[in-house]
Amino acid sequence: MTVYSGPVFDMAARQFGVIADYLEIPHDERDRLLLPKRAITVSCPIHRDDGSVAVFEGYRVQHHLTLGPTKGGTRFAPSVDLGEVAALAVWMSWKCALVGLPYGGAKGGVCVDPMSVSKRELQSLSRRYMQEMIPFVGPHTDVMAPDMGTNEQVMAWFMDTYSMYQGQTVTEIVTGKPVSSGGTLGRREATGRGVAHLARRVLADLGIDLNGATVVVQGFGNVGSQAALELHRCGLKVIAVADHTGALHDPAGLDIPALVKHAATRGSIAGYSSQLQFDPAEVLTLPCDVLVPAAMERVIDADVAARLRCRVLAEGANGPTVPEADRVLDRRQDEVFVIPDVLCNAGGVVVSYFEWVQDLQQLFWEEDEVMRREYQILDRAFEAMVARARRDNVSHRTAAMAIGVEKVRAAKTTRGLFP
């Protein structure tokens, strides 16, 4: 029994069990690798605009600090609970190790619907959450970043709150900040660009012409919209997108720049077009060359996996595919090329690492340098994943996660158990 419960953490634990069996990790080592080092639960009271007081629950989970400080986003969403945050921290550990970053995984969140609070209330909640986290975070302990429901502005409030407590500006306490406050060029676009880069690479490897290749994107937040925009710029045709308000479908291709502008202004794709509306439940199974699930966890179950009609599944979200669906996709490896989330969306944490390094050194790079280094790291991890999968005849997810787990295990083994 652990304090971590719920379907998302159960999914992360089951995935780890598959990897542990594949790597033949002794059972007495498994809990040390899986269970988080530290979990914090806090109450965040704020004054509402009407003068009342509301209390929101906040969380932060630090999975391990064996390789360096922990790293991970902070999401503001009504679904946030301790189990979900812990699962995301575990996945972040394998991701950072896979791409070679000196981080352990972390994740945080507040159980709140960001659309239900005003901008002033959001600032109060952001600052109160960071204030409660101050005893547990630091530039060499735990570095926060944005996630679902948070953005550059929230990161700026986090950074300012921590800096006021320290008595000096500490830009390196968070990443994903505005460039004007110590952020790096290319961070906002990094995750979506990474998804698009790996999808293009796989299409080229499969001999599929980029010009006119079709794309479906589920989830049109920062990751989904940037991936769609990047693929559109490269000549691919985005035929459908969906978010929490509905879906749009046009076989001739959507006007992605216009749709991105609309979503940035309105907060969603709602109201863009009544003629192009489509059933959101059918989006994932539309015929396409590239499918990008970039919304929530657990959207592809065994039934959906059996009905996928994409050639490349590029997982922009964390944990979109449940273990039962993985077994289906294992049987369909010749039909569907899976770029697992642990690699596919790693561009965000890669460029967050670049931002942290630049803040520590106070030396900033041009955007083309950021992109070049991001793609170089993603390509190296992709090649290692594919080589491992072919060598051992395992799925891409198993290969990618195994590389990450092996690195964390090796570091824990060499450092030993304290005291």
Secondary structure, 3 states (H helix, E strand, C coil): CCCCCCHHHHHHHHHHHHHHHHHCCCHHHHHHHHCCCEEEEEEEEEECCCCCEEEEEEEEEECCCCCCCEEEEEEEECCCCHHHHHHHHHHHHHHHHHCCCCCEEEEEEEECCHHHCCHHHHHHHHHHHHHHHHHHCECCCEEEEECCCCCHHHHHHHHHHHHHHHCCCCHHHECCCCHHHCCCCCHHHHHHHHHHHHHHHHHHHCCCCCCCCEEEEECCCHHHHHHHHHHHHCCCEEEEEEECCEEEECCCCCCHHHHHHHHHHHCCCCCCCCCCEECHHHHHHCCEEEEEECCCCCCECHHHHHHCCEEEEECCCCCCECHHHHHHHHHCCCCCEEECHHHHCCHHHHHHHHHHHHHHHCCCCCHHHHHHHHHHHHHHHHHHHHHHHHHHCCCHHHHHHHHHHHHHHHHHHHHCCCC
